Amino acid sequence: MNLNLPGQIQVEGFSKWNKVEKIEFLAKHLEQNVNLPAQNFSQLIQSFWHSDAEAQKIFDEFSENTITNFYFPYGVVPNFLLNEKLYCVPMVIEESSVVAACSKSAKFWRKRGGFHATIISTEKVGQVHFYWEGNPQKLQSFFADRREELLAFVAPIASSMQARGGGIKSLALLDKTSEDPGLYQLFLTFETCDAMGANFINSILEATAQRWKEMVSDAQEFVGSEKSLTVIMSILSNFTPNCRVRVNVQCPIDQLDDGTLGMTPKEFALKFNKAIKIAELDVYRATTHNKGIFNGIDAVVLATGNDFRAVEACGHAYASESGRYRSLSHCTLSEGLFTFWLEIPMALGTVGGLTGLHPLARVSLDLLHQPSAEKLMQVAASVGLAQNFAALRSLVTTGIQRGHMRMHLMNILNHLEANEEERGLAKEYFADRVVSFKAVRELLASLRNYQ
C-alpha cells in the first residue's frame, strides 16, 4: 500500500483484506490526513455492527468491501386502507416529514373510502443487442423459420418459472439498422410471478444470445460475412412500461374539507387541479413533483428489500414517454367528484434477493401480510399517491415549509446539541412559529445566555 499526498490513497488488494484490516488502514489514513484519531474512527465504525455476529455476516455479504452498517430509520404508517383492507405499511426513509405526511394522507382518505389499486400488467423485458451485416429481410425470414427452435433451446432454463405460471411470453427480432447500420436486437418479454426476475431473465438472454449466434453461423442460408454475428450485450431492461399499476382516490368535492383547509372545498379542488396541470406542463415542477411521489414509493421499496434505483429509473423514463417529462399523477374534477390517480410501472419481487435474506425485509413482508408481487406493487404505488396528495395539499394551502420544518426541528436540535430541557422549550416555542435553522440557533443562544 502507498499513502501519497494528503487525501489521496493508492492501495492494492484492498478487497482481499479482512474487515478489521480495512478499518485499520482507513483509520491510519484519517489520522494522518484529517487528524481524526484512529481509535475514535475504529470505535465509531464498530459501534454500528450488529451484536449478533451471524447477522452481521449476512449484512457484510450483501456488498463488497463492507466495514460497517449505515442505519436509516424504519417507520410505519398504520391504518392504511387499500382495496378495502387495512395495512400497516413499513417505510425506510431519513426524512420524517414523509412518514408524517403519508400517515396524515392515509387518515384523510381512510374516511373517504381509502385507496383503490389495480394491476394493468406484469410483463418484464429483456434484450439481446447484436450487429450483423446483410439483407435485413433475409435475417427476418431466417428468424421466423427458426424462432420456435430458439425458444425450445432455452425452454429447460425457463421450466421452473413456467411451472409457477411464468416464463417467456414473446420473442421478436427488431431491426434497428435505421438508427445504426447493422444494429438489431432480440426483444423478449417475460412473466416472473412473485420474483423481480433479474437473474432468471439475464440467464435466459445470455443462453438465447449464444444459441442465436451459433444458429446464424451454422446456417446454410448465409455465406461469407453473413455468418458473422457480433453480440454486444444481453441484459434485462429496467424500463417495463407493461409492468404497471394504477391507483386512485375519489370523493365528492364538498367532502374535501376536513376543517383545516382555510378555503372552500371547491377553491381547494381547483388549486389542486391546477397544481397537477403545472406539473404536466413544466419540467422543473414535474421533476420535484415526481420526486415527491418517489419519496413514498422508494421508502416502501427499500423496506421490502427491493431495488429502488430500478423503480425510479423506470418511472422517470415512463414520465418522459410523450417526449416531454411530465407528472406521473393526474387529477380530474367532473360532476362534483374529485378524482386523483397515479399510473406507474414498477417491477417488484417478494421472493428471492434481499427480500428473503434481510431480516427486516422479511418483517416488512410480514407486516404487509406476505403480499404477492402484484399486491406489493399496489401498496407501493398507493403510498406514492398518498405522499403526493399530502405534498400538494400543503403546497396549495399553508405552504410546504411549515410542516416540513416542524418535523425537521428535532434534526436541527440534535445538530445544535440541545439538551432535553432545551428541546422541550424549543418544541413549545415553535408550535405556532416558522422553524428555520437560524431561528432555532438564536432561541438556543438566548436560553443558554439566560442560564
C-alpha positions in Angstrom: 0.0 0.0 0.0 1.0 3.6 -0.5 -0.1 6.7 1.3 0.5 9.5 -1.2 -0.5 13.2 -1.0 -2.9 14.2 1.8 -6.4 13.0 1.0 -5.2 10.5 -1.7 -4.9 6.8 -1.2 -3.5 4.2 -3.6 -3.8 0.6 -2.4 -3.5 -2.9 -3.9 -5.6 -5.9 -2.8 -7.9 -4.0 -0.6 -10.9 -6.3 -1.3 -8.8 -9.3 -0.1 -8.2 -7.9 3.4 -10.5 -8.8 6.2 -12.8 -6.2 7.8 -10.5 -5.3 10.6 -7.6 -4.8 8.3 -9.6 -2.4 6.1 -10.7 -0.4 9.2 -7.1 -0.2 10.5 -5.9 1.1 7.1 -8.7 3.7 6.8 -8.1 4.8 10.5 -4.4 5.3 9.8 -5.2 7.4 6.7 -7.7 9.6 8.5 -5.4 10.1 11.5 -2.6 11.2 9.2 -4.6 13.4 6.9 -7.6 14.8 8.8 -6.4 14.5 12.4 -9.2 12.0 13.3 -7.8 9.7 16.0 -7.6 6.2 14.7 -9.2 4.8 17.8 -12.1 7.1 17.6 -12.7 6.1 13.9 -12.5 2.4 14.8 -14.8 2.6 17.7 -17.4 4.6 15.7 -17.3 2.1 12.8 -17.6 -0.9 15.2 -20.4 0.7 17.2 -22.7 0.2 14.2 -22.0 -3.6 13.9 -24.8 -5.9 14.7 -24.5 -7.6 18.1 -25.2 -10.9 16.5 -22.1 -12.0 14.6 -24.1 -14.2 12.3 -26.5 -11.4 11.4 -23.6 -9.1 10.8 -22.0 -11.7 8.5 -25.2 -11.6 6.4 -25.1 -7.8 6.1 -21.4 -7.9 5.2 -22.0 -10.2 2.3 -24.7 -8.0 0.8 -22.0 -5.9 -0.7 -18.2 -5.6 -1.3 -15.5 -4.0 1.0 -18.0 -3.8 3.8 -16.8 -2.3 7.1 -20.0 -1.4 8.9 -23.7 -0.8 8.6 -25.3 2.5 7.6 -28.6 2.9 9.5 -31.7 4.5 8.1 -34.9 5.0 10.2 -37.6 2.2 9.8 -41.0 3.7 10.3 -44.6 2.5 9.8 -47.8 4.1 8.6 -50.8 2.3 10.3 -54.4 2.1 9.2 -53.6 2.5 5.5 -56.8 1.5 3.7 -56.2 -0.1 0.3 -58.8 -2.1 -1.6 -61.0 -2.3 1.5 -58.1 -3.8 3.5 -56.1 -2.1 6.3 -52.3 -2.3 6.1 -49.5 -1.3 8.5 -47.1 0.0 5.8 -43.3 -0.1 6.5 -41.2 2.8 5.2 -37.4 3.3 5.3 -36.5 6.9 4.8 -34.5 9.5 6.6 -37.0 12.4 6.2 -39.5 12.4 9.0 -42.0 14.6 7.2 -42.5 11.9 4.6 -43.8 9.4 7.0 -45.9 12.0 8.9 -47.4 13.3 5.6 -48.2 9.8 4.4 -49.9 9.0 7.8 -51.9 12.2 7.6 -52.9 11.4 4.0 -53.8 7.8 4.9 -56.1 9.1 7.7 -57.7 11.6 5.4 -58.6 9.1 2.7 -59.5 6.3 5.1 -62.6 8.3 6.0 -63.4 8.7 2.3 -63.1 5.1 1.1 -59.4 4.7 1.0 -57.1 3.9 -1.9 -58.1 1.7 -4.8 -55.4 -0.1 -6.9 -55.4 -2.4 -9.9 -52.7 -4.2 -11.8 -52.6 -3.4 -15.5 -49.9 -5.9 -16.4 -46.8 -7.6 -15.0 -44.7 -8.0 -18.2 -40.9 -7.7 -17.9 -38.5 -7.0 -20.7 -35.1 -8.3 -21.9 -32.9 -7.6 -24.9 -30.0 -9.1 -26.9 -28.2 -6.4 -28.8 -26.1 -7.5 -31.7 -24.6 -6.4 -35.1 -25.0 -8.3 -38.4 -24.1 -7.4 -41.9 -26.5 -8.5 -44.6 -30.0 -8.1 -46.0 -32.4 -7.3 -43.2 -35.3 -9.2 -44.9 -33.1 -12.3 -45.2 -32.4 -12.2 -41.4 -36.0 -11.7 -40.6 -37.0 -14.6 -42.7 -34.4 -16.8 -41.1 -35.6 -15.7 -37.6 -39.2 -16.5 -38.5 -38.2 -20.0 -39.6 -36.0 -20.7 -36.5 -37.9 -18.8 -33.8 -39.5 -21.9 -32.3 -36.2 -23.8 -32.3 -34.6 -20.9 -30.4 -37.4 -20.9 -27.8 -37.1 -24.7 -27.5 -33.4 -24.4 -26.8 -33.9 -22.1 -23.7 -37.1 -23.9 -22.5 -35.3 -26.0 -19.9 -33.9 -22.9 -18.3 -37.4 -21.4 -18.1 -39.1 -24.7 -16.9 -39.2 -23.9 -13.2 -40.5 -20.4 -13.7 -43.1 -21.8 -16.2 -44.2 -24.3 -13.6 -45.1 -21.4 -11.3 -47.1 -19.7 -14.1 -44.4 -17.6 -15.6 -41.7 -17.9 -18.3 -41.1 -16.3 -21.7 -44.1 -14.6 -23.2 -42.7 -13.4 -26.5 -39.6 -13.2 -28.7 -39.2 -10.8 -31.6 -36.4 -9.7 -33.9 -36.2 -5.9 -34.1 -34.4 -4.1 -37.0 -32.5 -1.1 -35.7 -30.4 -0.5 -38.8 -32.1 2.8 -39.5 -30.6 4.1 -36.2 -27.2 2.4 -36.5 -26.1 0.3 -39.5 -26.0 -3.4 -38.7 -27.8 -3.0 -35.3 -30.5 -5.5 -34.3 -32.0 -6.8 -31.1 -33.8 -9.8 -29.9 -36.6 -8.4 -27.8 -38.1 -10.8 -25.2 -40.9 -10.3 -22.7 -41.3 -12.3 -19.5 -43.6 -13.2 -16.7 -41.7 -13.7 -13.4 -44.5 -14.2 -10.9 -43.5 -13.1 -7.4 -39.8 -12.7 -8.3 -38.4 -9.5 -9.6 -36.7 -11.9 -12.0 -33.4 -10.2 -12.9 -31.3 -13.4 -12.7 -33.8 -15.5 -14.4 -34.2 -13.0 -17.3 -30.5 -12.5 -17.7 -29.8 -16.2 -17.8 -32.4 -16.7 -20.5 -31.0 -13.8 -22.5 -27.4 -15.0 -22.4 -28.3 -18.5 -23.4 -30.5 -17.1 -26.2 -27.7 -14.9 -27.5 -25.2 -17.7 -27.6 -27.6 -20.1 -29.4 -28.7 -17.4 -31.9 -25.1 -16.7 -32.8 -24.4 -20.4 -33.4 -27.6 -20.8 -35.5 -26.6 -17.9 -37.8 -23.0 -19.1 -38.1 -24.1 -22.7 -39.0 -26.9 -21.7 -41.3 -26.6 -22.7 -45.0 -28.7 -19.7 -46.0 -25.8 -17.4 -45.1 -22.4 -17.1 -46.7 -19.3 -15.1 -46.1 -19.7 -12.2 -43.6 -23.4 -13.1 -43.2 -22.2 -15.9 -40.9 -20.6 -13.4 -38.5 -22.9 -12.1 -35.8 -21.4 -10.0 -33.0 -23.3 -10.0 -29.7 -22.7 -6.7 -27.9 -24.7 -7.5 -24.7 -27.6 -9.5 -23.3 -29.4 -7.7 -20.4 -32.8 -7.1 -18.9 -34.3 -3.6 -19.3 -35.4 -1.7 -16.2 -37.9 0.1 -18.4 -41.0 -2.1 -18.0 -43.9 0.0 -19.3 -46.2 -3.0 -19.3 -45.5 -4.0 -15.7 -47.8 -1.3 -14.5 -50.1 -0.4 -11.6 -52.9 2.2 -11.3 -54.1 3.6 -8.0 -56.7 6.3 -7.3 -58.7 8.1 -4.6 -62.1 9.7 -5.2 -64.7 11.7 -3.2 -67.3 14.4 -3.7 -65.6 17.8 -3.9 -67.6 19.0 -0.9 -66.1 16.3 1.3 -62.5 17.5 0.8 -62.8 19.9 3.7 -61.5 18.4 6.9 -61.7 21.7 8.8 -58.1 22.8 8.2 -58.2 23.9 4.5 -58.5 27.6 5.1 -60.6 27.9 1.9 -63.7 26.3 0.4 -63.5 22.7 -0.8 -64.2 24.0 -4.4 -61.3 26.5 -4.2 -59.0 23.8 -2.9 -60.0 21.3 -5.6 -59.4 24.0 -8.3 -56.0 24.9 -6.9 -55.0 21.3 -6.5 -56.1 20.5 -10.1 -54.1 23.5 -11.4 -51.0 22.3 -9.4 -51.2 19.0 -11.3 -51.7 20.8 -14.5 -48.5 22.8 -13.9 -46.6 19.5 -13.2 -47.9 18.2 -16.5 -46.6 21.2 -18.4 -43.4 22.4 -16.7 -40.4 20.1 -16.4 -38.9 22.0 -13.5 -42.1 21.4 -11.4 -42.6 17.9 -12.8 -39.2 16.8 -11.6 -39.9 17.9 -8.0 -43.5 16.7 -8.2 -42.4 13.2 -9.2 -39.6 13.2 -6.7 -42.3 13.6 -4.0 -44.1 10.6 -5.4 -40.9 8.5 -5.1 -40.4 9.7 -1.5 -43.3 7.4 -0.7 -42.6 4.6 -3.2 -38.8 4.4 -2.5 -39.5 4.1 1.2 -41.6 1.0 0.7 -39.3 -0.5 -1.9 -36.3 -0.1 0.4 -38.2 -1.6 3.4 -39.1 -4.7 1.4 -35.6 -5.3 0.1 -36.3 -4.3 -3.5 -34.3 -2.2 -5.9 -35.4 1.5 -5.6 -32.9 2.6 -8.3 -34.6 0.3 -10.9 -38.0 1.5 -9.9 -37.1 5.2 -10.1 -35.3 4.8 -13.5 -38.4 3.1 -14.9 -40.7 5.7 -13.5 -38.8 8.6 -14.8 -38.5 7.0 -18.3 -42.3 6.4 -18.3 -42.8 10.1 -17.3 -40.9 11.0 -20.5 -42.7 8.7 -22.9 -44.5 11.6 -24.6 -41.2 13.3 -25.4 -41.6 15.7 -22.5 -41.1 14.9 -18.9 -44.5 15.1 -17.2 -46.3 14.5 -13.9 -46.9 10.8 -13.1 -50.1 11.7 -11.2 -53.3 13.2 -12.6 -56.5 14.9 -11.3 -60.0 15.4 -12.7 -62.9 17.4 -11.4 -66.1 16.1 -13.0 -69.8 16.0 -12.0 -68.9 17.2 -8.5 -66.3 14.4 -8.0 -62.6 14.9 -7.1 -60.5 12.1 -8.6 -56.8 11.8 -8.1 -54.8 9.0 -9.6 -51.4 7.6 -10.4 -50.4 5.1 -13.1 -46.8 3.9 -12.9 -44.7 0.9 -14.0 -42.6 -0.9 -11.4 -41.0 -4.3 -11.2 -41.0 -5.6 -7.6 -40.5 -9.0 -6.1 -41.5 -10.7 -2.8 -39.3 -13.8 -3.2 -35.5 -14.0 -3.9 -32.8 -11.5 -3.4 -32.8 -9.3 -0.3 -36.5 -10.0 0.3 -35.5 -13.4 1.8 -32.1 -12.5 3.2 -32.6 -9.2 5.0 -34.3 -9.9 8.4 -36.2 -6.5 8.3 -37.3 -7.1 4.7 -38.9 -10.3 5.9 -40.6 -8.4 8.7 -41.8 -5.8 6.2 -43.5 -8.5 4.1 -45.0 -10.0 7.3 -46.5 -6.6 8.2 -48.0 -6.5 4.7 -49.5 -10.0 5.1 -46.9 -11.7 2.9 -48.1 -10.0 -0.3 -47.6 -11.2 -3.8 -45.5 -9.1 -6.1 -48.8 -7.6 -7.5 -50.0 -6.7 -4.1 -46.7 -5.1 -3.2 -46.9 -3.0 -6.4 -50.3 -1.8 -5.3 -49.1 -0.9 -1.8 -46.0 1.0 -3.1 -48.0 2.9 -5.7 -50.7 3.8 -3.2 -48.1 5.2 -0.7 -46.6 7.2 -3.6 -50.1 8.7 -4.3 -50.7 9.3 -0.6 -47.4 11.2 -0.3 -48.1 13.2 -3.4 -51.6 14.2 -2.1 -50.1 15.3 1.2 -47.4 17.4 -0.5 -49.8 19.1 -2.9 -52.3 19.8 -0.2 -49.6 21.6 1.8 -48.3 23.5 -1.3 -51.7 24.9 -2.2 -52.8 25.7 1.4 -50.2 26.5 4.1 -47.1 26.0 2.0 -44.6 23.2 2.3 -42.1 24.7 4.8 -44.4 25.0 7.8 -45.0 21.2 8.2 -41.7 20.1 6.8 -39.5 22.3 9.0 -41.6 21.5 12.1 -40.8 17.8 11.5 -37.2 18.8 10.8 -36.9 20.6 14.2 -35.6 17.6 16.0 -32.8 17.2 13.5 -31.8 20.9 14.0 -31.9 20.5 17.8 -29.7 17.4 17.5 -27.2 19.2 15.3 -27.0 22.1 17.8 -26.6 19.6 20.7 -29.7 20.7 22.6 -30.3 19.1 26.0 -33.7 17.7 27.0 -34.9 20.9 28.7 -33.9 23.0 25.6 -35.6 20.5 23.3 -38.9 20.8 25.3 -38.8 24.5 25.3 -38.0 24.7 21.6 -40.9 22.4 20.7 -43.2 24.6 22.7 -41.8 27.8 21.2 -42.1 26.7 17.6 -45.6 25.2 18.0 -47.0 28.2 16.2 -43.9 29.7 14.6 -41.9 29.2 11.4 -39.0 26.9 12.0 -35.6 27.7 10.5 -32.0 26.8 11.4 -31.3 30.4 12.2 -34.4 30.8 14.4 -33.6 27.6 16.4 -29.9 28.6 16.8 -31.0 32.1 18.1 -33.5 30.6 20.5 -30.9 28.2 22.0 -28.4 31.1 22.3 -30.9 33.1 24.2 -31.8 30.2 26.5 -28.1 29.5 27.2 -27.3 33.1 27.8 -30.2 33.4 30.2 -29.0 30.4 32.2 
